[in-house]
Amino acid sequence: MPSLILSLARGAATSPFKRPGRPDAALPADRPTRPAGAAAPGPLAAYRRICGFSDSGALPVTYPHVLAFPLAMRLMTRRRFPLPVTGLVHTWIEITAHRTLHATDALELTVYAAELKPHRRGTEVTVVTEARLSGELVWESRSGYLSRHATRPGAPEPTAAAPAGESAALPAVTEWRLPADLGRRYGAASGDRNPIHLYPLTARLFGFPRAIAHGMWTVARCLAEAPQPHLIHTVRADFRAPVLLPGTVTYASDGTGFQLREGGGGGGGGGGRVHLSGTAAPRTER
């Protein structure tokens, strides 16, 4: 935790001196790595509880991303990283789980920046996380992070494929009432204590009327609803609008696609702003 706090402090100190959007910007060659080790039981149990995963022995499919979060912060707060970490927005994530992982697996984690490209709202970087077990690649993710700034007209949108059901409302399944302290509880379990998730006052400093839920909590909570979360093979999720806390959201799914929509309207209809949309495909294990 002290190293993560130092990374956040370094990022806040260096962000004002970075100018995103430079055509000659280069990505750092750094690949921060965590030596092989199993997940700590206490934080993992807290993460399962806050996200709704059962204690089946399998590692939640999103958890390697959480384990690698300090590495990602170390990378993105380096002086050579071209985008300011302050205000960086997580816009999408793709996950591939090559096998079911377990809490006792000693995973080696590596994070690196793979691509920097213009976006119509600024500049987007792709950050890759890889998990290996005894040298074998067993899990990987790609995440888009957007640095918002003024751009020239005609700058492109991201080219990665959007999930099925993006524009069509999926069948509503249930509503979740989210408490005001959800961001603080998830931050304690995951280590991600970004101030936009903690208190109304700290969120207002970054332009939000009150604290917002972590995007990775919304993904994990939706995936925990799958009939067999440990068999999920691939995930694509797009973060479309912040979830204000406290609040009510509607979880919707057709078995493959999933959405988190603005809730509280009653009747389980298909209306409401979409906060999150995605797809998850299972793996057949022999």
Helices and strands as residue ranges (DSSP letters): H 2-14, G 15-17, E 33-37, H 41-51, H 63-67, H 69-76, E 89-97, E 107-119, E 122-133, E 136-148, E 172-178, H 182-190, G 195-197, H 200-204, H 215-223, G 229-231, E 232-239, E 247-253, E 257-262, E 274-282
